[in-house]
Amino acid sequence: MLPLSVVIAVCIAAVVHACWNAIAHAITDRWAAIALVAVGGAGCGVILIAVAPLPARASWLPLGISAAIHVAYMMLLILSYRLADFGQAYPLARGTSPLLVAVGATVLVGEHLSPPQVCGVAVVSAGLVSVALLGGKGGRPHLPAIGAAVATGVSIATYTTVDGIGVRLSGSAPGYTGWLMVTEGIGTVVVALAVRRRELWPSVRPVWVRGLTGGALSVLAYGLVLWAQTRGALAPIAALRETSIVVGAIIGALFFHERFGRPRIVATAVVVIGIALLNLG
């Protein structure tokens, strides 16, 4: 069973994560959105670096690998949001990762889940994927969008597992978070500038406040998750974190006028059942 403090922290992270993704989705120019989120995150990362201890040397390799995967994740996120509704792309991208994290944690970290927790991870994943597939544009799954979202989910599972290893080796969750955000932010901005060149700045100016706010929220969301990973098993934390999907689907319905409907309500109930199973282990 996860400690109550971990459950609360991850639930807060889930809500904050859905909010910053909604902010990014609301910015029409995806490259501008991702660049601003990266800059906002890097700025907060600099503050964390200034006040937190340097991560232990043993964590530097996973930190660097994770930063590279995060940049790839940002690129896949752009593609996913280009192809699908927020209420479909966001849930499917996040919903495919918990089971993959469970496998990675078992193979690479040696974590073993109790039978109820295994069931909980599976049920949460099924419910989250259902939130994505039951709805969307035209009410039907869009195969290119699904492919991009699943690829995004694989990248999420990969960096989640790598960061679970790295933050435990670091001896400083805030320091690890700060350096991760700075290195990831630099990499993302470099790619955005390479793709958009001089066209990026005019797109950034009208939305810079929203974008930087999204970046600051992203640091809070992932920083809480990294802290939680030093105090609990990776797979249940990943599954609990991805309940942000339910929040994302609600945001999609309320602010982007995307359909929610009875099927997604049922899928949300399945997620709640899965969370209960996670906390029986």
C-alpha positions in Angstrom: 0.0 0.0 0.0 1.3 3.5 -0.9 1.7 5.9 2.1 -1.1 8.5 2.4 1.4 11.3 1.8 2.5 9.7 -1.5 -1.1 9.2 -2.6 -2.0 12.8 -1.9 1.2 14.1 -3.6 0.6 12.0 -6.7 -3.1 13.0 -6.9 -2.1 16.7 -6.8 0.5 16.0 -9.5 -2.2 14.4 -11.6 -4.5 17.4 -11.5 -1.6 19.9 -12.1 -0.3 17.8 -15.0 -3.7 17.8 -16.7 -3.9 21.6 -16.3 -0.5 22.3 -17.9 -1.3 19.9 -20.8 -4.6 21.8 -21.3 -2.7 25.1 -21.4 -0.3 23.7 -23.9 -3.1 22.3 -26.0 -5.0 25.6 -26.0 -2.0 27.4 -27.6 -2.7 27.0 -31.4 1.0 26.9 -32.4 2.3 23.7 -30.9 5.9 24.5 -31.3 5.4 27.8 -29.5 3.6 26.0 -26.7 6.3 23.3 -26.2 9.1 25.9 -26.4 7.4 28.1 -23.8 6.7 25.2 -21.5 10.3 24.1 -21.8 11.6 27.6 -21.0 9.2 28.0 -18.0 10.3 24.6 -16.7 14.0 25.3 -17.2 13.6 28.6 -15.3 12.1 26.8 -12.3 14.8 24.2 -12.7 17.5 26.9 -12.2 15.9 27.9 -9.0 15.8 24.3 -7.7 19.5 23.9 -8.7 20.4 27.0 -6.7 18.8 25.8 -3.5 19.0 22.0 -3.6 22.0 19.7 -3.2 23.7 18.4 -6.4 22.4 14.9 -7.4 24.9 12.1 -6.7 27.2 11.2 -9.6 25.5 7.8 -9.9 22.3 9.5 -11.1 23.9 11.6 -13.9 23.6 8.9 -16.6 19.9 8.1 -16.0 19.3 11.9 -15.7 20.9 12.5 -19.2 19.0 9.6 -20.7 15.7 10.8 -19.3 16.3 14.3 -20.6 16.8 13.0 -24.1 13.6 10.8 -23.8 11.7 13.8 -22.5 12.6 15.8 -25.6 11.4 13.0 -27.8 8.2 12.9 -25.7 7.6 16.5 -26.4 7.9 16.0 -30.1 5.5 13.0 -30.0 3.1 15.1 -27.9 3.0 17.8 -30.6 2.1 15.1 -33.2 -0.5 13.6 -31.0 -2.3 16.9 -30.4 -2.1 17.7 -34.1 -3.9 14.5 -34.9 -6.5 14.1 -32.2 -8.8 15.9 -29.7 -7.2 16.7 -26.3 -9.7 14.4 -24.6 -8.5 11.5 -26.8 -4.8 12.1 -27.3 -4.1 12.9 -23.7 -5.8 9.9 -22.1 -4.4 7.4 -24.6 -0.9 8.7 -24.3 -1.0 8.6 -20.5 -3.1 5.4 -20.3 -0.7 3.1 -22.1 2.2 3.7 -19.7 1.3 2.2 -16.3 1.5 -1.4 -17.5 4.8 -0.8 -19.3 6.1 0.9 -16.1 5.1 -2.2 -14.1 7.1 -4.4 -16.5 10.1 -2.1 -16.4 10.0 -1.8 -12.6 9.9 -5.6 -12.3 12.7 -6.2 -14.8 15.0 -3.3 -14.0 14.3 -2.4 -10.4 13.2 -5.8 -9.0 9.9 -4.5 -7.7 7.2 -7.1 -7.1 3.5 -6.0 -6.8 0.9 -7.8 -4.8 -1.9 -9.5 -6.7 -4.4 -6.7 -5.9 -1.9 -4.1 -7.1 -1.3 -6.0 -10.3 -5.1 -6.1 -10.9 -5.2 -2.4 -10.0 -2.6 -1.4 -12.5 -4.4 -3.5 -15.2 -7.8 -2.1 -14.4 -6.6 1.5 -14.2 -4.8 1.1 -17.6 -7.9 -0.4 -19.2 -10.1 2.3 -17.9 -7.8 5.1 -19.0 -7.4 3.7 -22.5 -11.2 3.4 -22.6 -11.6 7.1 -21.8 -9.6 7.8 -24.9 -11.1 5.3 -27.3 -14.8 5.9 -26.3 -15.2 9.2 -28.0 -13.0 11.7 -30.0 -13.5 13.1 -33.4 -16.6 11.6 -34.9 -16.9 9.2 -32.0 -14.5 6.8 -33.7 -10.9 5.9 -33.1 -8.5 7.6 -35.5 -5.7 5.2 -36.3 -2.8 7.7 -37.0 -3.8 9.6 -33.8 -3.8 6.3 -31.8 -0.4 5.4 -33.2 1.1 8.7 -32.2 -0.5 8.7 -28.8 0.7 5.1 -28.1 4.2 6.0 -29.1 3.9 9.0 -26.7 2.8 6.5 -24.0 5.9 4.3 -24.6 8.1 7.3 -24.2 6.3 8.2 -20.9 6.8 4.7 -19.6 10.5 4.8 -20.5 11.3 8.1 -18.9 9.2 7.2 -15.8 11.2 4.0 -15.2 14.5 5.7 -15.9 13.7 8.6 -13.6 12.5 6.1 -10.9 16.0 4.6 -11.0 17.8 8.0 -11.3 16.0 9.9 -8.5 16.6 7.0 -6.0 20.3 7.2 -6.8 20.4 11.0 -6.7 20.0 11.5 -2.9 18.2 14.7 -3.8 14.8 14.7 -5.5 14.7 18.5 -5.8 18.2 18.6 -7.3 17.4 15.8 -9.7 14.2 17.6 -10.7 16.0 20.9 -11.3 18.8 19.5 -13.5 16.3 17.4 -15.4 14.2 20.4 -16.2 17.1 22.5 -17.3 18.7 19.8 -19.6 15.3 18.8 -21.0 14.3 22.5 -21.5 17.5 23.3 -23.4 17.1 20.3 -25.6 13.5 21.1 -26.4 14.2 24.7 -27.2 17.1 23.8 -29.5 14.9 21.4 -31.5 12.1 24.0 -31.7 14.5 26.7 -33.0 15.9 24.2 -35.5 12.4 23.5 -36.8 10.8 26.9 -36.7 13.8 29.2 -36.9 12.7 32.9 -37.1 9.1 32.0 -37.2 9.1 30.9 -33.6 9.4 34.3 -31.9 6.3 35.9 -33.5 4.3 32.9 -32.4 5.6 33.0 -28.9 5.0 36.6 -28.0 1.2 36.6 -27.8 1.0 33.6 -25.5 4.2 33.8 -23.5 2.5 34.2 -20.1 0.3 31.1 -20.6 3.2 29.1 -21.9 5.6 29.9 -19.1 2.8 29.2 -16.6 2.4 25.8 -18.1 6.1 25.2 -17.7 6.1 26.1 -14.0 3.1 23.8 -13.5 5.0 21.0 -15.3 7.8 21.3 -12.8 5.4 21.1 -9.8 3.6 18.1 -11.3 6.7 16.1 -12.1 8.7 17.1 -9.1 5.9 15.7 -6.9 6.0 12.4 -8.8 9.8 12.2 -8.5 9.6 12.7 -4.8 6.9 10.0 -4.6 9.1 7.6 -6.5 11.7 7.7 -3.7 9.0 6.6 -1.2 6.9 4.0 -3.1 6.8 1.4 -5.9 7.0 2.8 -9.4 4.0 1.0 -11.0 1.3 2.0 -8.5 2.6 5.6 -8.6 2.6 5.6 -12.4 -1.0 4.3 -12.5 -2.2 6.7 -9.8 -0.5 9.6 -11.6 -2.2 8.8 -14.9 -5.6 9.4 -13.3 -4.8 12.9 -14.6 -6.5 11.5 -17.7 -9.9 11.7 -16.1 -9.2 15.3 -15.3 -8.0 15.8 -18.8 -11.2 14.4 -20.3 -13.3 16.6 -18.1 -11.2 19.7 -19.1 -11.7 18.6 -22.8 -15.4 18.5 -22.3 -15.7 21.8 -20.3 -13.2 24.0 -22.1 -12.7 22.5 -25.6 -16.3 21.4 -26.1 -15.2 17.7 -26.7 -17.7 15.0 -26.0 -17.6 13.1 -22.7 -20.7 11.0 -22.7 -21.9 7.9 -20.8 -19.2 5.5 -22.1 -16.5 7.8 -20.7 -18.3 8.1 -17.4 -18.3 4.3 -17.1 -14.6 4.2 -18.0 -13.9 6.8 -15.3 -15.7 4.5 -12.8 -13.4 1.7 -13.8 -10.4 3.9 -13.1 -11.8 4.5 -9.6 -12.1 0.8 -9.0 -8.5 0.3 -10.2 -7.3 3.0 -7.7 -9.0 1.2 -4.9 -7.3 -2.1 -5.9 -3.9 -0.3 -5.9 -4.3 0.7 -2.3 -5.2 -2.8 -1.2 -1.8 -4.2 -1.9 
